[in-house]
Amino acid sequence: MSSKNPITYKDAGVDIAAGNHFVNLIKPLVKKTSRPEVLTDIGGFGGLFSLNSNKYQRPVLVAATDGVGTKLKLAFLLEKHDTVGIDLVAMCVNDIIVQGAEPLFFLDYLATAKLEPEKAVEILKGIAEGCKQANCALLGGETAEMPGMYAGEEYDLAGFSVGVVDNDKIIDGSTITKGDQIIGIASSGLHSNGFSLARKIFLETLKLDLTATPAGLDKPLGDILLEPTRIYVKSILNLLRDFNIKGIAHITGGGLLENIPRILPKHCKAVIEKDSWSKPAIFEMLREGGNIPEHEMYRTFNYGIGMILVVPGKDCEDIIGRLAGLGDQAQVIGEIVPAEEPVVELI
């Protein structure tokens, strides 16, 4: 049994012409992220990247993948799509840099029920901006139009990045020892973690207007929540040229409590002084609005610290000064002490 009228892919909800138009629109954005090692233009079956083997004695590739999570729900509500791409890149390249690796290239995956080229370009603007901040090439990607998979005009974002580090320069935390100091580098806000809880508190419990500016905040709530994840790549690469960085932890899902132990040797623990840095107002609003227990705050959110460095005490002042010159706010927030197991102790 067949239909009397011809049915096309567009009738089923997939517009191939719109996809082709989108690719043409983003070519200039992608080109701005290019590096000398890139050998192909966007639009091929795969991106080609030539590894400069002369720069490394024993090159090791480091890869990371992630998404933006339910922060996208706020982008949908506010109809603002030009910053979540920065979050996407940040969540990948910040994971790569903690091992001392330089991010080389990034690929994205955008899935939606119906491709709207103009909106998709806004998303790609953010991805391209994130790549420029990390000095990595946007080597390619995939845009999937899947009717019935997503509600209304919603979409999902995922991506991955590949970096490289010399084998002898891999940072794995193995040399961390008692007496080393923990430097915390400020986050730009919630980054891309804890948004399911944040949305529940702000939108369901407190029923706040995302376009309003609540007492204690300096701009609309929605703008603060959509503040892009800070990308630390250039700052940390700068530090690695001159300082002995023993360990680095990206403070993402799991917060300080679960991310720091991932880099600690078995004989050490991290003692964190809770009052050693100022907590941004947005976190205090969350804590008070949801009556969130302290342990939950430190395990769910970055609480104002986006990245930590474990360094010899003698280098702290110089490292903090260097970071300030690079535009990052940092301070000593704790130290490493002997312990039976690698944990975080809050004092």
C-alpha positions as CSV (number, residue, x, y, z in Angstrom):
1,M,0.0,0.0,0.0
2,S,1.5,3.4,-1.0
3,S,0.6,7.1,-0.7
4,K,-0.9,8.7,-3.8
5,N,1.1,11.8,-3.3
6,P,4.9,11.8,-3.3
7,I,6.4,12.3,0.2
8,T,9.8,14.0,0.6
9,Y,12.3,14.1,3.4
10,K,11.2,17.7,4.0
11,D,7.6,16.5,4.5
12,A,8.9,14.3,7.2
13,G,10.5,17.3,9.0
14,V,14.1,17.2,7.7
15,D,15.2,20.1,5.4
16,I,18.4,19.3,3.6
17,A,18.5,22.7,2.0
18,A,18.4,24.4,5.4
19,G,21.3,22.2,6.5
20,N,23.4,23.2,3.5
21,H,22.5,26.9,4.0
22,F,23.6,26.6,7.7
23,V,27.0,25.1,6.7
24,N,27.6,28.0,4.3
25,L,26.7,30.6,7.0
26,I,29.1,29.2,9.6
27,K,32.2,28.8,7.3
28,P,33.5,32.3,8.1
29,L,33.1,31.6,11.9
30,V,35.0,28.3,11.6
31,K,37.8,29.9,9.6
32,K,38.5,32.4,12.3
33,T,39.4,29.5,14.7
34,S,41.8,27.8,12.3
35,R,45.4,26.9,13.2
36,P,48.3,26.3,10.9
37,E,48.0,22.5,11.4
38,V,44.4,22.4,10.0
39,L,44.5,20.9,6.5
40,T,40.8,20.9,5.5
41,D,37.8,23.2,5.3
42,I,34.5,22.5,7.0
43,G,32.1,20.3,5.0
44,G,34.3,17.2,4.4
45,F,33.6,13.8,5.9
46,G,36.4,14.3,8.4
47,G,38.7,17.1,9.6
48,L,42.4,16.7,9.0
49,F,44.9,18.1,11.5
50,S,48.7,17.7,11.2
51,L,50.4,17.0,14.5
52,N,53.6,19.0,14.8
53,S,55.8,16.2,16.0
54,N,58.9,18.4,16.0
55,K,57.5,20.3,19.0
56,Y,57.2,17.2,21.2
57,Q,59.7,14.5,22.1
58,R,57.1,11.9,23.0
59,P,53.7,13.4,22.1
60,V,50.6,12.1,24.0
61,L,47.1,12.9,22.9
62,V,44.6,13.8,25.5
63,A,40.8,13.8,24.7
64,A,37.7,15.0,26.6
65,T,34.0,15.1,25.8
66,D,31.1,16.8,27.5
67,G,27.9,18.8,27.0
68,V,26.2,21.9,28.4
69,G,23.5,20.0,30.4
70,T,20.3,21.6,31.6
71,K,21.8,25.1,31.4
72,L,20.3,24.9,27.9
73,K,16.8,25.1,29.4
74,L,17.6,28.7,30.5
75,A,18.8,29.5,27.0
76,F,15.5,28.3,25.7
77,L,13.5,30.4,28.2
78,L,15.5,33.5,27.5
79,E,15.9,32.9,23.8
80,K,19.6,33.6,24.1
81,H,21.8,31.2,22.3
82,D,25.1,32.9,21.6
83,T,26.9,31.9,24.8
84,V,26.1,28.2,25.5
85,G,28.6,27.3,22.8
86,I,31.4,28.8,25.0
87,D,30.2,26.6,27.8
88,L,30.4,23.6,25.5
89,V,34.0,24.2,24.5
90,A,35.0,25.2,28.1
91,M,33.8,22.0,29.6
92,C,36.1,20.0,27.3
93,V,39.2,22.1,27.1
94,N,39.3,22.8,30.8
95,D,39.4,19.0,31.4
96,I,42.3,18.7,28.9
97,I,44.4,21.5,30.3
98,V,44.5,19.9,33.8
99,Q,46.9,17.3,32.5
100,G,49.1,19.9,31.0
101,A,47.9,19.4,27.5
102,E,47.4,22.1,24.9
103,P,43.9,21.8,23.2
104,L,44.4,21.4,19.5
105,F,41.0,21.1,18.0
106,F,37.3,20.8,18.8
107,L,34.3,19.1,17.2
108,D,30.6,19.8,18.1
109,Y,27.3,17.9,17.8
110,L,24.1,20.0,17.5
111,A,20.8,18.0,17.6
112,T,17.4,19.5,17.2
113,A,13.9,18.7,16.0
114,K,13.9,21.3,13.3
115,L,17.0,23.2,12.1
116,E,16.6,27.0,12.2
117,P,19.8,28.2,10.5
118,E,19.8,31.7,12.1
119,K,19.5,30.2,15.6
120,A,22.1,27.6,14.8
121,V,24.5,30.3,13.7
122,E,24.1,32.0,17.1
123,I,25.0,28.7,18.8
124,L,28.0,28.3,16.5
125,K,29.1,31.9,17.3
126,G,29.5,30.8,20.9
127,I,31.4,27.6,19.9
128,A,33.8,29.6,17.7
129,E,34.3,32.1,20.5
130,G,35.2,29.4,22.9
131,C,37.6,27.9,20.5
132,K,39.3,31.3,20.0
133,Q,39.6,31.7,23.8
134,A,41.2,28.2,24.0
135,N,43.3,28.8,20.8
136,C,42.0,25.5,19.4
137,A,40.6,24.9,15.9
138,L,36.9,24.2,15.3
139,L,37.8,21.2,13.0
140,G,34.3,20.1,12.2
141,G,31.0,18.9,13.6
142,E,27.6,17.4,13.0
143,T,24.1,19.0,12.9
144,A,21.3,16.5,13.3
145,E,17.7,17.3,12.5
146,M,15.5,14.7,14.2
147,P,11.8,15.4,14.2
148,G,10.0,13.9,17.2
149,M,13.2,13.6,19.3
150,Y,13.1,17.1,20.9
151,A,10.2,19.2,22.1
152,G,9.4,22.3,20.2
153,E,12.4,24.4,19.3
154,E,14.7,22.8,21.9
155,Y,18.1,21.4,21.0
156,D,21.0,19.6,22.6
157,L,24.8,20.2,22.4
158,A,27.7,17.9,22.9
159,G,31.3,18.1,21.8
160,F,34.8,16.8,22.2
161,S,38.3,18.2,22.1
162,V,41.8,16.6,21.5
163,G,45.0,18.1,22.9
164,V,48.6,17.1,23.1
165,V,51.3,17.1,25.9
166,D,54.8,15.7,26.0
167,N,54.9,12.5,27.9
168,D,57.5,13.9,30.4
169,K,55.3,16.9,31.1
170,I,52.0,15.2,31.9
171,I,50.5,16.5,35.1
172,D,48.9,13.7,37.1
173,G,49.3,14.8,40.7
174,S,51.8,12.0,41.5
175,T,54.4,14.4,42.9
176,I,51.9,16.2,45.3
177,T,53.1,16.0,48.9
178,K,52.5,17.4,52.3
179,G,53.1,21.2,52.6
180,D,52.0,21.9,49.0
181,Q,49.6,24.8,48.7
182,I,46.2,24.8,47.0
183,I,45.5,27.9,44.8
184,G,41.9,28.5,43.8
185,I,41.1,30.4,40.6
186,A,37.8,32.2,40.6
187,S,34.9,30.9,38.5
188,S,32.7,33.2,36.4
189,G,29.6,31.8,38.1
190,L,27.9,28.5,38.1
191,H,29.7,27.5,34.9
192,S,27.8,24.4,33.6
193,N,27.0,22.4,36.6
194,G,24.2,22.2,39.1
195,F,21.6,23.7,36.9
196,S,18.9,21.1,37.6
197,L,19.0,22.2,41.2
198,A,19.4,25.9,40.4
199,R,16.4,25.8,38.1
200,K,14.3,24.0,40.7
201,I,15.1,26.6,43.4
202,F,14.9,29.8,41.3
203,L,12.0,28.8,39.0
204,E,9.9,26.3,41.0
205,T,10.5,27.2,44.6
206,L,11.2,30.9,44.6
207,K,9.4,31.5,41.2
208,L,11.8,34.3,40.3
209,D,11.6,36.3,37.0
210,L,14.8,35.6,35.0
211,T,14.6,39.1,33.5
212,A,14.5,40.8,36.9
213,T,17.4,41.8,39.1
214,P,16.9,40.5,42.6
215,A,18.3,42.3,45.6
216,G,22.0,41.6,46.0
217,L,22.7,41.0,42.3
218,D,24.1,43.6,39.9
219,K,22.3,42.4,36.8
220,P,19.3,40.3,35.8
221,L,19.2,36.8,37.2
222,G,19.1,35.2,33.8
223,D,22.2,37.0,32.6
224,I,24.1,35.8,35.7
225,L,23.0,32.2,35.2
226,L,23.9,32.2,31.5
227,E,27.4,33.7,32.2
228,P,29.7,31.5,30.1
229,T,32.1,29.0,31.8
230,R,35.5,30.6,32.1
231,I,38.2,29.0,29.9
232,Y,41.5,28.7,31.8
233,V,43.6,27.3,28.9
234,K,45.8,30.3,28.1
235,S,46.4,31.2,31.7
236,I,47.5,27.7,32.7
237,L,49.7,27.2,29.6
238,N,51.4,30.5,30.6
239,L,52.0,29.2,34.1
240,L,53.4,25.9,32.9
241,R,56.2,27.7,31.1
242,D,57.7,29.0,34.3
243,F,56.3,27.2,37.3
244,N,56.2,23.7,38.8
245,I,52.5,22.9,38.8
246,K,52.1,19.6,40.6
247,G,48.3,19.1,40.2
248,I,45.3,20.8,38.6
249,A,41.6,20.0,39.1
250,H,38.8,21.4,37.1
251,I,35.9,22.0,39.5
252,T,32.9,20.7,37.7
253,G,30.1,18.3,38.7
254,G,31.0,17.1,42.2
255,G,32.4,20.4,43.2
256,L,35.5,20.8,45.4
257,L,34.7,17.7,47.4
258,E,34.8,15.2,44.6
259,N,37.1,16.8,42.0
260,I,40.2,17.5,44.1
261,P,40.6,13.9,45.3
262,R,40.8,12.7,41.7
263,I,44.4,14.2,41.5
264,L,45.6,13.4,45.0
265,P,48.1,10.6,45.8
266,K,46.9,8.0,48.3
267,H,48.9,9.4,51.2
268,C,47.5,13.0,51.0
269,K,44.3,14.9,51.7
270,A,43.4,18.5,50.9
271,V,42.4,20.8,53.7
272,I,40.3,23.7,52.4
273,E,39.7,26.9,54.3
274,K,36.1,27.7,53.6
275,D,36.4,31.4,54.4
276,S,39.5,32.0,52.3
277,W,37.6,33.3,49.3
278,S,34.5,35.4,48.8
279,K,31.5,33.4,47.6
280,P,29.6,35.1,44.7
281,A,26.1,36.4,45.6
282,I,24.4,33.9,43.2
283,F,25.7,31.0,45.3
284,E,24.4,32.5,48.5
285,M,21.0,33.1,46.9
286,L,20.9,29.4,46.0
287,R,22.0,28.3,49.5
288,E,19.4,30.4,51.2
289,G,16.6,30.0,48.7
290,G,16.8,26.2,48.8
291,N,18.0,25.8,52.4
292,I,20.8,23.7,50.9
293,P,23.1,21.9,53.4
294,E,26.8,23.0,53.3
295,H,28.0,19.6,52.1
296,E,25.6,19.7,49.3
297,M,26.7,23.2,48.2
298,Y,30.4,22.1,48.0
299,R,29.5,18.8,46.2
300,T,27.1,20.3,43.7
301,F,28.5,23.7,42.7
302,N,31.9,25.1,42.1
303,Y,31.0,27.7,44.8
304,G,33.2,30.4,43.2
305,I,36.3,28.3,42.4
306,G,36.5,27.1,38.8
307,M,40.0,25.6,38.9
308,I,42.5,24.6,41.6
309,L,46.3,24.3,41.3
310,V,48.5,22.4,43.8
311,V,52.0,24.1,43.9
312,P,55.0,24.4,46.1
313,G,54.5,27.1,48.8
314,K,57.5,29.1,47.6
315,D,55.8,29.8,44.2
316,C,52.3,30.9,45.5
317,E,52.9,34.6,45.5
318,D,54.4,34.7,42.0
319,I,51.7,32.4,40.6
320,I,48.9,34.5,42.0
321,G,50.5,37.6,40.7
322,R,51.0,36.1,37.2
323,L,47.3,35.0,37.2
324,A,46.2,38.5,38.2
325,G,48.1,39.9,35.2
326,L,46.4,37.5,33.0
327,G,42.9,38.5,34.2
328,D,42.3,35.7,36.7
329,Q,41.5,36.2,40.4
330,A,43.2,33.7,42.6
331,Q,44.2,33.0,46.2
332,V,45.5,30.3,48.4
333,I,42.5,28.3,49.7
334,G,44.2,25.4,51.4
335,E,47.1,23.0,51.8
336,I,48.0,19.3,51.4
337,V,48.5,17.3,54.6
338,P,49.3,13.6,55.3
339,A,46.3,11.3,55.4
340,E,45.3,7.7,55.0
341,E,43.1,8.4,52.0
342,P,42.7,11.2,49.4
343,V,39.8,13.3,50.6
344,V,38.9,17.0,51.1
345,E,38.5,18.3,54.6
346,L,36.6,21.7,55.0
347,I,37.7,23.8,57.9
